[in-house]
Amino acid sequence: MSIQWKTKFAVVDEVRKFSSTLATIMRSRIHEAAMIAGVSVLGRAQRDYETKSRHGTGEDGTHWKELSPKTIEARVRRRAAAKKIVDERKRLADEIRGILYGGLTPRARKGKGKVVSKDEAVRVLRERREALKRKLDSLVINEMSSYQIGVDQGLQRASAAPGFNDPAKVWRLNPADGEGENLFRVDGGTVTLAYNRSYSAAFDSERPIFPEQLPQAWKDEAGDAVGDWADDRIKEAMGGLN
């Protein structure tokens, strides 16, 4: 009987020691669990962003409002190919005005600058401007058929990349709105995530980037990831008893 009691007390002592060791490990490294959960949720958010940007329904059952034709055209006009067309059309317009009102001598495009009539020169220039307009219109039409919502230069979509080294700090590039910026802040057992480009707040007000309520699948995946981490800490605590 005395041996059984000693064994019982020994087991209780070991359990207490184990519990204390595990609690110490958990408290000192809880930021790791928050970071793991944050990476899991951020990965889900990235996939959901891609789905919604391609006009699909996210895991929260919502989809984003389509862009207006004017917004799409403005997007196209910001790009180098469209800017080049616009600049060339302006240059041709200036040349037409110069011929009609500024005394500019009209010359043929071919034939080593042969002088041609004013009407002929203006006709050719106007045809060239019209051809450039059709080319610009085709860029807009092509964009209309294939555009992604929330993906112009792709910087906001890319800003979900974790890109951090120290879980206690916010990772940034300079300038402040540099490519790949995000907000990933861990404070103890709490993690704060955000798409953090200068225009993300305005975009989010029209098309929410994160679901208002995290879908259950997101919670389950994050919980499983934290559970795996906790299992490793239990094994670590058990190893400390040897």
C-alpha positions as CSV (number, residue, x, y, z in Angstrom):
1,M,0.0,0.0,0.0
2,S,2.8,2.4,0.8
3,I,4.3,1.9,-2.6
4,Q,1.0,2.6,-4.3
5,W,0.6,5.9,-2.4
6,K,4.2,7.0,-3.2
7,T,3.5,6.2,-6.9
8,K,0.3,8.2,-6.7
9,F,2.0,11.2,-5.2
10,A,4.8,10.9,-7.7
11,V,2.4,11.0,-10.6
12,V,0.6,14.1,-9.2
13,D,3.9,15.8,-8.8
14,E,4.9,15.0,-12.3
15,V,1.5,16.3,-13.7
16,R,1.9,19.5,-11.7
17,K,5.4,19.9,-13.0
18,F,4.3,19.2,-16.6
19,S,1.4,21.7,-16.3
20,S,3.7,24.4,-15.0
21,T,6.3,23.8,-17.7
22,L,3.6,23.8,-20.4
23,A,2.0,27.0,-19.1
24,T,5.4,28.7,-19.1
25,I,6.1,27.7,-22.6
26,M,2.6,28.7,-23.8
27,R,2.8,32.1,-22.1
28,S,6.3,32.9,-23.4
29,R,5.5,31.9,-27.0
30,I,1.8,32.7,-27.5
31,H,2.8,35.2,-30.2
32,E,3.8,32.2,-32.3
33,A,0.3,30.9,-32.2
34,A,-1.2,34.3,-33.2
35,M,1.3,34.5,-36.0
36,I,0.4,31.1,-37.3
37,A,-3.3,31.9,-37.1
38,G,-2.7,35.2,-38.9
39,V,-0.8,33.5,-41.8
40,S,-3.6,31.0,-42.2
41,V,-6.3,33.7,-42.4
42,L,-4.2,35.8,-44.7
43,G,-3.8,32.9,-47.0
44,R,-7.5,32.4,-47.1
45,A,-8.0,36.1,-47.7
46,Q,-5.6,36.0,-50.7
47,R,-7.5,33.1,-52.3
48,D,-10.8,34.8,-51.6
49,Y,-9.5,38.1,-53.2
50,E,-8.6,36.2,-56.3
51,T,-12.0,34.6,-56.5
52,K,-13.9,37.8,-56.1
53,S,-11.6,39.7,-58.4
54,R,-12.6,37.3,-61.1
55,H,-16.3,38.0,-60.5
56,G,-16.8,34.9,-58.3
57,T,-18.5,34.5,-55.0
58,G,-16.3,34.4,-51.9
59,E,-16.4,31.8,-49.1
60,D,-18.6,34.3,-47.1
61,G,-21.2,34.1,-49.8
62,T,-20.6,37.7,-51.2
63,H,-19.2,39.0,-54.4
64,W,-17.8,42.4,-55.4
65,K,-19.6,45.1,-57.4
66,E,-18.5,45.3,-61.0
67,L,-16.4,48.2,-62.2
68,S,-18.1,50.9,-64.3
69,P,-17.0,51.3,-68.0
70,K,-15.5,54.7,-67.2
71,T,-13.4,53.2,-64.4
72,I,-12.1,50.5,-66.8
73,E,-11.3,53.1,-69.4
74,A,-9.5,55.2,-66.9
75,R,-7.5,52.1,-65.8
76,V,-6.5,51.5,-69.5
77,R,-5.5,55.2,-70.0
78,R,-3.1,55.0,-67.1
79,R,-1.0,52.4,-68.8
80,A,2.0,53.0,-71.1
81,A,0.5,51.7,-74.3
82,A,-2.6,54.0,-74.0
83,K,-0.5,57.0,-72.9
84,K,1.6,56.6,-76.0
85,I,-1.5,56.6,-78.2
86,V,-3.0,59.6,-76.5
87,D,0.3,61.5,-76.8
88,E,0.5,60.7,-80.5
89,R,-3.1,61.8,-81.1
90,K,-2.3,65.1,-79.3
91,R,0.8,65.6,-81.5
92,L,-1.2,65.0,-84.7
93,A,-3.9,67.4,-83.5
94,D,-1.3,70.1,-83.0
95,E,0.1,69.4,-86.5
96,I,-3.4,69.7,-88.0
97,R,-4.0,73.0,-86.2
98,G,-0.6,74.2,-87.3
99,I,-1.4,73.5,-91.0
100,L,-4.9,75.0,-90.8
101,Y,-4.2,78.1,-88.7
102,G,-0.5,78.4,-88.0
103,G,1.1,78.6,-91.4
104,L,2.8,75.2,-91.1
105,T,3.8,73.8,-94.5
106,P,2.0,70.5,-95.2
107,R,4.3,67.7,-96.3
108,A,3.6,64.2,-97.3
109,R,4.6,61.4,-94.9
110,K,6.4,59.7,-97.7
111,G,8.5,60.9,-100.6
112,K,11.1,62.7,-98.6
113,G,8.8,65.4,-97.2
114,K,7.3,66.4,-100.5
115,V,5.0,69.4,-100.2
116,V,1.3,68.4,-100.6
117,S,-2.0,70.4,-100.5
118,K,-3.3,71.5,-97.2
119,D,-6.5,69.5,-97.6
120,E,-4.6,66.3,-98.4
121,A,-2.2,66.7,-95.5
122,V,-5.1,67.3,-93.0
123,R,-7.1,64.4,-94.4
124,V,-4.1,62.0,-93.9
125,L,-3.5,63.3,-90.4
126,R,-7.1,63.0,-89.4
127,E,-7.2,59.4,-90.7
128,R,-4.2,58.6,-88.6
129,R,-5.8,60.1,-85.5
130,E,-9.0,58.1,-86.1
131,A,-6.9,54.9,-86.5
132,L,-5.2,55.6,-83.2
133,K,-8.6,56.2,-81.6
134,R,-9.8,52.8,-82.8
135,K,-6.6,51.3,-81.4
136,L,-7.3,52.9,-78.0
137,D,-10.9,51.7,-78.1
138,S,-9.8,48.2,-78.8
139,L,-7.6,48.3,-75.6
140,V,-10.6,49.3,-73.6
141,I,-12.8,46.6,-75.2
142,N,-10.2,44.0,-74.5
143,E,-9.9,45.1,-70.9
144,M,-13.7,45.0,-70.5
145,S,-13.7,41.3,-71.6
146,S,-11.0,40.2,-69.2
147,Y,-10.6,42.7,-66.3
148,Q,-10.1,41.7,-62.7
149,I,-11.8,43.7,-60.0
150,G,-9.3,45.2,-57.7
151,V,-6.3,44.3,-59.9
152,D,-4.9,47.2,-62.0
153,Q,-1.2,47.2,-61.4
154,G,-1.7,44.3,-59.0
155,L,-0.1,46.1,-56.0
156,Q,-3.1,45.8,-53.6
157,R,-3.5,42.1,-54.4
158,A,0.2,41.6,-53.8
159,S,0.1,43.5,-50.5
160,A,-1.5,40.5,-48.8
161,A,1.9,38.7,-48.8
162,P,3.0,38.3,-45.2
163,G,6.6,39.5,-45.8
164,F,7.6,39.8,-42.2
165,N,10.7,38.8,-40.3
166,D,9.9,39.8,-36.7
167,P,6.4,38.8,-35.6
168,A,6.3,41.7,-33.1
169,K,6.8,44.3,-35.9
170,V,5.0,45.6,-38.9
171,W,6.9,44.9,-42.1
172,R,7.1,47.8,-44.6
173,L,9.0,48.9,-47.6
174,N,10.0,52.4,-48.5
175,P,8.3,54.5,-49.7
176,A,5.3,54.0,-47.4
177,D,3.1,52.8,-50.2
178,G,5.8,50.5,-51.7
179,E,5.1,47.3,-53.5
180,G,4.0,44.5,-51.2
181,E,3.1,46.6,-48.1
182,N,0.7,45.1,-45.7
183,L,-0.2,45.3,-42.0
184,F,0.7,42.2,-40.0
185,R,1.0,43.0,-36.4
186,V,1.2,40.5,-33.5
187,D,0.7,41.7,-30.0
188,G,0.9,38.8,-27.6
189,G,-1.9,36.5,-28.5
190,T,-3.6,39.0,-30.8
191,V,-2.9,39.4,-34.5
192,T,-4.0,42.4,-36.7
193,L,-4.2,42.0,-40.5
194,A,-4.8,44.5,-43.2
195,Y,-4.4,45.4,-46.8
196,N,-2.6,48.6,-46.2
197,R,-2.1,50.5,-49.4
198,S,-3.0,54.1,-49.5
199,Y,-6.2,53.4,-51.4
200,S,-7.3,50.2,-49.7
201,A,-9.7,51.9,-47.3
202,A,-11.6,53.5,-50.2
203,F,-11.7,50.2,-52.1
204,D,-12.8,48.3,-49.0
205,S,-15.7,50.7,-48.4
206,E,-17.2,49.6,-51.8
207,R,-15.9,46.0,-51.9
208,P,-15.0,44.6,-48.5
209,I,-11.6,42.9,-48.6
210,F,-12.0,40.8,-45.5
211,P,-15.4,39.2,-44.7
212,E,-17.4,40.9,-41.9
213,Q,-17.6,37.5,-40.2
214,L,-14.8,35.0,-40.9
215,P,-16.2,31.9,-42.6
216,Q,-16.2,28.7,-40.5
217,A,-13.7,27.1,-42.9
218,W,-11.2,29.9,-42.2
219,K,-11.6,29.5,-38.5
220,D,-11.3,25.7,-38.7
221,E,-8.1,26.0,-40.8
222,A,-6.6,28.5,-38.4
223,G,-7.6,26.4,-35.4
224,D,-6.0,23.3,-36.9
225,A,-2.8,25.2,-37.5
226,V,-2.7,26.5,-33.9
227,G,-3.6,23.0,-32.7
228,D,-0.6,21.5,-34.5
229,W,1.6,24.2,-32.9
230,A,0.1,23.4,-29.4
231,D,0.8,19.7,-30.0
232,D,4.5,20.5,-30.6
233,R,4.6,22.6,-27.4
234,I,3.1,19.7,-25.4
235,K,5.8,17.4,-26.8
236,E,8.4,20.1,-25.8
237,A,7.0,20.3,-22.3
238,M,7.0,16.5,-22.0
239,G,10.6,16.4,-23.1
240,G,11.5,18.8,-20.3
241,L,10.4,16.2,-17.8
242,N,13.1,13.8,-18.7
